[in-house]
Structure formats: C-alpha cells, structure tokens
Amino acid sequence: EPDSSGLAAWLATPRDRVGVTVAIEGGLPKRIGFATLDSVIEATWNDDVREIVAPWFASDAAKVIADAKPQVKALARAGVALNGLEFDPILAGWLLRPSFPDKNLGDLVDRYLGEKLPEADPNQLVPENDGATPGQLAWFALRVADPLAEELPAPVAKVLNDIELPTLRTLAAMELAGVAVSHEKLSSFSAELGTRAEGIAQEAFALTGRELHLASPTH
C-alpha cells in the first residue's frame, strides 16, 4: 500500500495516458488502481486518498476506464469530478460489435491480447485469490485500448469520441440526480386522465349501445 506522498508523486508524473479502475462497494469507491504500461499503483479509498486523487481526476490528464459510467457515478457520490476520459474499451467494444458477446473486459482482453484476466475460482470454497485487483484491471484496460481503437472504423470512432464519451458524464449526472416529480401535479394529471377516459367510455356506449372496457385489448 503506497503512502500518501508516493501516490501523489505517481499521479504528478507526466504521462501520455493512464488506465484507471475504481472498485465499488455500496455505490462508493472502495479501492482504486492506476496503471501505465510499465507501472501500477493502487490504494484503498479513504479521505486522504480522496484529497490526493480528486485534483488529478478533475484535470485533463488522459484516462482510460473500462465501463466508466458506474465508476464516474461512484466518484461523484464521493465528491470527485472526472474530466479527461479518453477511451472506454467496453463502450468501444459495444459500438464495434453490438451483437457480439464481447461485453466485458475479460472478453476484450481475450480477443485483442490473447490473455486471460486473473479470476477467482468459483469452484473453491475459499478462493486462492480474489481475481484481478483494480491496478491489474487498469493495466489491462490500458493495454487493450490501442488494438481495439485501431479496429474501430472512422465513423464508429467518431460516434465514440464525439457522442458517447462526451455524454457519458452527463448521463451519469442525470442518473444520480434522478427526475423530479411533483406528486400533486401527477395526482391531478391522473385524475384528469381518469375523467377523460370516463367521458370517452360514455361516448362509446352512446354509439354502440353496449359498455366497452377501454383497457381490454379485444375492444
């Protein structure tokens, strides 16, 4: 486990881009990993770690995050904003092959790197390991980004870069905020619809001479 100064120094070192993985528990960050191609560092989330990483996350430093939206939401709940999201391998893989099963990082690592993510053995009552750590996941996400990006046709890359990635943070914020609903207005509208439906039912009775159940698919 790095000390605070070690983590701060790692993040302060200029880098082309960094792989990031935020392990989540209860909707909040639990552990966080950062990776370059030749260096990995990770730490358990606490107030000190938050203070160190928050300015870096808010910066334009290029970040590669696999399945970024839930991690962006977890960071936001912890009061940390994210900028500089350069690539999301899961989003890219979905855009490239929406009908294929490559929907998680393990699938993409297998396809593009010919490797296997470390995984806990589900057949062991006490697994020898917990699977890939956040640092390892960040490293794999970073490594798979280039071969995956190279396979993206220009129109697909444009959708990813101009639409999907820019709107990801907005969608995450909307999901966190939810939609405000006025119970009073909703109840009033429901009553109005009920009155209108009753009027339509009466008109239908006048025209047909028999009672119609408007909710019935056979009428």
C-alpha positions in Angstrom: 0.0 0.0 0.0 1.6 3.3 -1.0 1.9 6.2 1.4 0.2 9.4 0.5 3.4 11.0 -0.8 4.1 8.0 -3.1 0.6 8.1 -4.6 0.8 11.9 -5.0 4.2 11.6 -6.7 2.9 8.9 -9.0 0.0 11.0 -10.2 2.1 14.1 -10.5 4.5 12.4 -13.0 3.5 13.5 -16.6 2.2 10.6 -18.6 0.6 10.2 -22.0 -2.4 8.4 -20.5 -3.3 6.3 -17.5 -5.6 3.3 -17.0 -7.9 3.7 -14.1 -10.2 1.3 -12.2 -12.4 2.2 -9.3 -13.6 -0.8 -7.3 -17.1 0.0 -5.9 -18.9 -1.1 -2.8 -22.3 0.2 -1.8 -22.2 2.7 -4.6 -19.0 4.3 -3.4 -15.3 3.8 -4.2 -13.7 1.1 -2.2 -10.3 0.7 -3.8 -8.7 2.5 -6.8 -6.0 1.4 -9.2 -3.9 3.4 -11.7 -1.6 2.0 -14.4 0.7 2.8 -17.2 2.2 0.1 -19.5 5.1 -0.4 -17.1 3.8 0.8 -13.7 0.9 0.1 -11.4 -0.2 1.7 -8.2 -3.4 1.2 -6.1 -4.8 2.2 -2.8 -7.7 1.7 -0.5 -10.2 4.6 -0.7 -10.2 7.0 2.3 -10.3 10.7 2.9 -6.5 11.1 2.4 -6.6 9.2 -0.9 -9.7 11.2 -2.0 -7.8 14.5 -1.4 -4.9 13.3 -3.4 -6.7 11.9 -6.4 -9.5 14.5 -6.7 -7.4 17.2 -8.4 -6.0 14.6 -10.8 -9.4 13.2 -11.7 -10.7 16.8 -12.3 -7.7 17.5 -14.6 -7.5 16.9 -18.3 -5.0 14.1 -17.8 -5.9 11.4 -20.4 -7.7 8.5 -18.7 -8.7 5.0 -20.0 -11.5 3.5 -17.9 -13.4 0.3 -18.8 -17.1 0.5 -18.1 -16.6 4.1 -17.0 -20.2 5.3 -16.1 -20.7 3.4 -12.8 -17.2 4.4 -11.7 -17.9 8.0 -12.6 -21.1 7.8 -10.5 -19.2 6.3 -7.6 -16.6 9.1 -7.7 -19.4 11.7 -8.0 -21.1 10.3 -4.9 -17.7 10.7 -3.1 -17.5 14.3 -4.3 -14.9 13.7 -7.0 -15.5 15.0 -10.6 -13.9 13.4 -13.6 -12.5 15.0 -16.8 -10.2 13.7 -19.5 -11.9 10.4 -20.2 -10.2 9.5 -23.4 -11.3 5.9 -24.0 -13.7 3.3 -22.6 -12.9 -0.2 -24.0 -16.4 -1.5 -23.1 -18.1 1.3 -24.9 -15.8 0.9 -27.9 -16.3 -2.9 -28.0 -20.1 -2.5 -27.9 -20.1 0.1 -30.7 -17.9 -2.2 -32.8 -19.8 -5.4 -32.3 -23.2 -4.6 -30.7 -24.5 -8.2 -31.4 -21.3 -10.0 -30.2 -20.7 -11.2 -26.7 -17.6 -9.1 -26.1 -19.3 -7.1 -23.3 -16.7 -7.2 -20.5 -13.1 -6.5 -20.1 -12.2 -10.2 -19.9 -13.8 -10.8 -23.3 -11.8 -7.9 -24.8 -8.5 -9.0 -23.3 -9.0 -12.5 -24.6 -9.9 -11.2 -28.1 -7.3 -8.4 -28.5 -4.4 -9.5 -26.3 -4.8 -13.3 -26.3 -4.6 -13.3 -22.5 -6.8 -14.1 -19.5 -7.8 -11.8 -16.7 -6.9 -13.2 -13.3 -10.2 -14.6 -11.9 -11.2 -16.1 -8.6 -12.1 -19.8 -8.9 -15.8 -20.0 -8.3 -15.5 -23.7 -7.5 -13.3 -23.1 -4.5 -15.0 -22.5 -1.1 -12.0 -20.3 -0.2 -10.6 -18.9 -3.5 -6.8 -18.6 -3.5 -7.2 -15.1 -4.9 -9.9 -12.5 -5.4 -9.3 -12.1 -9.1 -7.8 -9.1 -10.7 -7.1 -6.1 -8.5 -8.1 -2.6 -9.5 -4.5 -1.9 -10.5 -4.4 -5.0 -12.7 -7.7 -4.2 -14.3 -6.5 -0.6 -15.0 -3.4 -2.1 -16.7 -5.4 -4.5 -18.9 -7.9 -1.7 -19.8 -5.0 0.5 -20.9 -3.3 -2.3 -22.9 -6.4 -3.4 -24.7 -7.3 0.2 -25.7 -4.8 0.6 -28.6 -5.6 -2.7 -30.5 -9.3 -2.1 -30.0 -9.1 1.6 -31.2 -7.2 0.5 -34.3 -10.0 -1.7 -35.3 -12.7 1.0 -35.0 -13.8 2.3 -38.4 -13.7 6.0 -38.7 -17.5 6.5 -38.4 -17.6 4.3 -35.3 -14.6 6.2 -33.7 -16.4 9.4 -34.4 -19.5 8.3 -32.6 -17.4 7.1 -29.6 -15.4 10.3 -29.4 -18.0 12.9 -30.4 -21.1 11.4 -28.8 -20.7 8.5 -26.4 -17.7 9.7 -24.3 -18.8 13.4 -24.0 -22.3 12.4 -23.0 -21.2 9.7 -20.5 -20.7 12.2 -17.7 -24.0 13.9 -18.4 -25.9 10.7 -18.3 -24.1 9.7 -15.1 -25.1 13.0 -13.5 -28.7 12.6 -14.7 -28.9 9.1 -13.3 -27.6 10.3 -9.9 -29.9 13.3 -9.8 -33.0 11.3 -10.9 -36.1 13.1 -12.2 -38.1 15.4 -10.0 -41.8 14.6 -10.0 -44.5 16.7 -8.3 -46.8 14.3 -6.5 -49.5 16.9 -6.5 -49.3 17.6 -10.3 -49.0 13.9 -11.0 -52.1 13.1 -9.0 -54.0 15.9 -10.7 -53.0 14.7 -14.1 -54.0 11.1 -13.2 -57.4 12.4 -12.1 -57.8 14.3 -15.3 -57.0 11.3 -17.4 -59.5 9.2 -15.5 -62.2 11.8 -16.1 -61.4 12.0 -19.8 -61.4 8.2 -20.1 -64.8 8.0 -18.4 -66.1 10.6 -20.9 -64.8 8.5 -23.8 -66.4 5.4 -22.4 -69.7 7.1 -22.2 -69.5 8.3 -25.8 -68.6 4.8 -26.8 -71.7 3.5 -25.0 -73.9 6.0 -26.8 -72.5 5.0 -30.1 -72.5 1.2 -29.7 -75.3 0.6 -27.2 -73.1 -1.5 -25.0 -70.5 -1.0 -22.3 -66.9 -1.2 -23.5 -63.9 -1.9 -21.4 -61.3 0.6 -22.8 -58.4 -1.3 -21.2 -59.3 -4.5 -22.9 -57.1 -5.3 -26.0 -60.1 -7.0 -27.6 -62.3 -3.9 -27.8 
